[in-house]
Amino acid sequence: MTTQEQTTSVAPVLKKTALNAIHRALKAKMVDFGGWDMPVEYPCPGGGLIAEHLAVRTGVGLFDVSHMGEIQFRGPGALAAVQHITMNDASRLRDGQAHYSALLTPEGTFVDDILVHRLSPNDYLLVVNAGTKDKDYAWIRQQAGGFPSIHLADYSSYYSQLALQGPRALETLQKLTKVDLSAIKNYWFTWGAVAGVPNVMIARTGYSGEDGFEVYIPSDVATSEKMWNALMEAGGEFGIRPCGLGARNTLRLEAGMPLYGHEISDAINVFEGGLARWLKLDKGEFIGREALLAVQAAGGPGRKIVGLEMVERGIGRDGYAVLSLDGEQIGVVTSGSPAPFLKTNIAMALVPAAVAAGGEDVLVDVRGNKVRAKQVALPFYKRVKK
């Protein structure tokens, strides 16, 4: 008698934000995103991805981004450590100021893109992507842990992070705080009570291409749900909508913002990704600097991220081949989708630098169909500042 051993695959246990019950009560479509159980869209009356996207462009939307990671550098050696592992110049930051930056490999490619917040001269908070948080923290400890007079800590589990985005975000949030939000400049932050929750970090940052704020609060369920409900009620007169990862992606794509694993990765360098604006080669030594200086000395990168607008019917999705008009493959779509606000189909693609410089039309292989696309300037959408 032969006994067969049966093996069963056990589904991974997904991490949940403190707002998971609210998302499920709203019947959100939930997905596994980097090991987190996250809402991709909400089928509320008249809802869905397009409605969420348009709410952020024209009014206000609320995102749960509590899956993001928060890593703190404290001590007299904090600035030196941050300078060593990031490409932007953190010495230029002032208390209460943040900037966009990245962790780089020695080859000048990306470990991750991040936000750096200066809490004080000896205290910096790095916000990293959810799907790469554990990898990032291990890499940071390896690269910066040996610096003297520094304490590194992963505080991700301590924070719930809510992103209120859109042209009516300020009016919505102002109802809930005595802090003068109009005095907070873009990429600056402060602290204050919001909806009765004390010591909330209020940052004028976001990932939508619109004005908005990200608030950092204690990650317990009661506080998180209180803040979510207060923001939803305050934004009611402006047509606020809960927004999921789907709208977050289409919004950032319209705004020409990169996504890790797409426009930036460990196979794409800073110049290829079009992020040289935030690269400070003159600040002194940092990881990846020598490789990028070599790229610069050689005349620049051989490839470049460009914007594409589909001229013919078809959507250039992530991973689709980009062809010359002669049908030769010359690149790949890194991100692509319909653009709900612009009412066209757009994509970002990695192509040879000569093709990018020439600006010529290309073809995108859409499931065997060669669909013409024209190169357009990035970002596709840029908000009009008041």
Secondary structure, 3 states (H helix, E strand, C coil): CCCCCCCCCCCCCCECCCCHHHHHHCCCEEEEECCEEEEEECCCCCCCHHHHHHHHHHCCEEEECCCCEEEEEECCCHHHHHHHHECCCHHHCCCCEEEEEEEECCCCEEEEEEEEEEEECCEEEEEECHHHHHHHHHHHHHHHCCCCCCEEEECHHHEEEEEEECCCHHHHHHCCCCCCHHHCCCCEEEEEEECCEEEEEEECCCCCCCCEEEEEEECCHHHHHHHHHHHHHHCHHHCCEEECHHHHHHHHHHCCCCCECCCEECCEECCCCCCHHHCCHHHCCCCCHHHHHHHHHCCCCCEEEEEEEECCCCCCCCCCEEECCCCCEEEEEEEEEEECCCCEEEEEEEEEHHHHHHCCCEEEEECCEEEEEEEECCCCCCCCCC
